[in-house]
Amino acid sequence: MEILFATHNKNKLLEVKKLLPKEITILSLEDINYFKEVIEDKKTILENSIKKASEIYQITTRNCFADDTGLEVEELGGKPGVLSKRFAGTNANSNDNIKKLLKLMENKSNRKARFVTVFSLIIDGKIKNFEGICNGHIAKEKKGNKGFGYDSIFIPSGEKLTFAEMEIDKKNMLAHRAIAVKKLVFFLTKQFNANS
């Protein structure tokens, strides 16, 4: 089975590839020479995920899946949430976003946060969504150089290390994306077995 992951993010692609069984070949947007970005302008993580998958499916007519992820900080009323990627502005990078978040969290005792990922899968025009949530808290400073996004300031519940300090296999046992992908993989594997 071949399926398209509607992403340009090589880190996400690597994480997902590690979780998929060998029978499922995963292609990225680069693999099909598609370099445009889907504009994430919806109000929720779920809606953005569906929009990305739907747009790519309409353009390519290939079975595909997309995801959207947000970091929700309790003290900030769930922000940055759906705006996680653009928290410090439209052209912000991960460092800008982290800097802004740490500034807002200065001297705050409630540091509870959670990562939420939604994968939207489209097969033969039918949509199915898979959600993954990882609870944790915001560190007081950046630690680690693995991972991407907010990984260097997020410590999952029950752990001492940030995601950016963990090896990918360890992160994949705990992370929101891994939880959602495992649900997606279970579904795809059932589909593959039913069709083979």
N, C-alpha and C positions, 0 to 999 in steps of 0.2 A: 504494500500500500504506500502510495506517495501522497504527501500532504504539504501544503504551503503554510509556513508560519509568517504572517504578515508583520514582519519586523525588519528594521535595519540595525537593531542592537545586537552586536556580536556576543556580548556577555549573556544576554537573555537566551540567545540561540544555543550557546554552549551549555547553559544550565538545563534547558529543555531536552537537548540531544542526549545528554547523560541519563535522562529519565525514560526515554522512549525505547521500546524493544527494537531489536535489529530489523524485524520484519517491516517496520514503518520507516520509510525514508522521508526525512524532513528537508524541505527547501526553504531558503530565505528569499526575501524580495530581490536581493542582489543576484541570487542564483538565476532568476528569470529576467534580469536586467531591468528591474523596475526601481527607480530611485526617488520617486516623489514621496512626500510625507502626507499622511492623512491628517487633516486638521482636527485636533481634539477640542471641540467646542461645546460638548454636552455638559449637563449639570451633574452627572453621576459617573462613577467608574464603570458601572455596568453599561450605561448608554454609550460611553466612549468606546468600550470594547466591542460592542455590537456594531457601532458605526464603522470602525476600522475593518472588521471582518466583512461586513456587507459591501463596503466600497471596493475592497480588493476582490471579493468574489464576483461582483458585477463587472469589474474591469478585466479580470483574468479568466473567469468562468471555471476556476480550479477550486476543488475542495480546499478549504483553508481554515485557519484559526488565528485569532488576534487576542491580545490581552491589554488590559490597562491596570495600573497599580497606583495606589495612593498610600501615603503615610498619614495616619490620623492621630493627632496628639490631643489627649483629653483636656489638658489645661487650656488649649487654644480652640476649644469648641469643635474639634475634629479637623482643624486645618493642619497642614496644607491640603490634605484630601485630594480631591479631583485636580487641584492646581499644583500638585507636588512637583511636577517637572518644570513648571514656570513660576514657582513660588516667589522668587526674587526678581521676576520680570520675564518678558517674552524671550529675550536672548540669554537668559541666565544659564550658567552651568551648575554642576553639582556642588562645587565649592561655594558659589554664591548662595545657593539655596540653603546649604548647611550653615553658613555664616549667619544668615538671616534667622534661621530657626534657633540656633544656639543663643543669639542675642535676645530673642523673644523669651527664651526659657531661663535667662539669667536669674538666679535667686528664687526660682520656682521649686517648691518641694514636691508637687505632684508632677511626676515625669512620665506617667503612664502613656503608652502609645501602642498603636497596632498598625501593621501593614495589611492591606487588603488587596488581593489580586482577583480579577475576573477574567477567565478565558471564554471567548465566544467562538464556537466551532460551527462552521457551515458545511454540511455535506448534502449534496444534491438539493441545495436551496433551503434546507431545514436548519434552523438555528438551535443550538443547545449551549447553555451557560454552565460554567464550573467555577465555584468560588473557593478561595483559600484565605485564611486569616491567621496571622501570627501575632500574638500579644507580646509585649515587652515594655521597655522604657528607654528614654532618651539619655544617652551618656552626657557627661558634663563637657567632654572634649572629644575631638576626633581621635580614633584609634584604629590602626590597621590600614593596609594598602591593597587588600583584595576586594573583590566585589565592585559595586558601582552605586550611583545614586546616594541614598542616605545610609548605606550599609555601615559606614565608619562611625555613626553615632547611635545606632540602634542595637540594643542588647536584648535578645529574646528572653522571655520568662524562664527562670531556672538556670540561666547561663551567666557566666562572668565576662565572656568575650563579646565584642561587637561582631556583626556578620562579616565585616571587613578583616577581622583577625582570624576567621575560621577558614579551614580548607573547604573547597566546594562540596565535597561529599558530606561533611558535617552540616554545612549550611542547608544542603538539600534534604536533610532529615527533619529540619525544623521550619524551613521558610514557607511563607505564604504562597510563593509561586510554585514551589514543589508540591504543596498540598493540593493546589488547583490542578497542576499538571498530572498528578497521580490519578485524580478523578477523570481527567481528560483521557489519559492513557488507558485506564480501565475500560472506558467507553469505546475507544478506538480499537483496543484489543478484542473486545466482544464483537465489534463490527467486522474486523478482519477475520476472526475465526468463523463468524456466521457466513462470510462470503467465500471462504476458501474450501 
